[in-house]
Amino acid sequence: MPLIGSLRLIERSTGALLLDRYERYIFAYGTLVGLHLAMRYLERISAIIS
């Protein structure tokens, strides 16, 4: 379950850094993670760069 681990890591990291909004750079494997985060936290993602 690498995808779930990556999602949790990003969620914890952005929470610890108190980030309300951020951009996601997606490429290859990161595309799945980035799109999932965008669907889950639409209000937090200000841009998706691919």
Wavefront OBJ file of the C-alpha trace (Angstrom):
o trace
v 0.000 0.000 0.000
v 2.601 2.589 -0.977
v -0.115 4.958 -2.189
v -1.816 5.067 1.215
v 1.542 5.570 2.949
v 2.400 8.451 0.623
v -0.984 10.073 1.192
v -0.625 9.842 4.970
v 2.899 11.247 4.841
v 1.764 14.268 2.817
v -1.279 14.798 5.042
v 0.871 14.720 8.199
v 3.559 16.935 6.669
v 1.203 19.634 5.444
v -0.639 19.532 8.776
v 2.590 19.869 10.765
v 3.664 22.798 8.590
v 0.213 24.392 9.018
v -0.257 24.712 5.262
v -3.788 25.792 4.342
v -3.167 25.828 0.586
v -0.419 24.462 -1.600
v 0.426 23.471 -5.148
v 1.013 19.871 -6.206
v 3.565 18.920 -8.822
v 2.510 15.594 -10.281
v 4.610 13.288 -12.411
v 4.625 9.496 -12.902
v 3.801 7.802 -9.562
v 3.097 11.165 -7.947
v 0.183 11.646 -10.318
v -1.936 9.123 -8.408
v -1.077 10.688 -5.078
v -1.575 14.261 -6.320
v -4.933 13.619 -7.940
v -6.199 11.694 -4.936
v -5.214 14.560 -2.628
v -6.865 17.062 -4.961
v -10.124 15.107 -4.880
v -9.954 14.618 -1.121
v -8.910 18.182 -0.191
v -10.163 20.327 -3.049
v -10.112 23.468 -0.879
v -6.385 23.069 -0.096
v -5.009 22.591 -3.617
v -4.414 25.899 -5.403
v -2.770 24.383 -8.501
v -1.816 21.087 -10.090
v 1.336 21.190 -12.204
v 2.062 18.251 -14.462
l 1 2 3 4 5 6 7 8 9 10 11 12 13 14 15 16 17 18 19 20 21 22 23 24 25 26 27 28 29 30 31 32 33 34 35 36 37 38 39 40 41 42 43 44 45 46 47 48 49 50
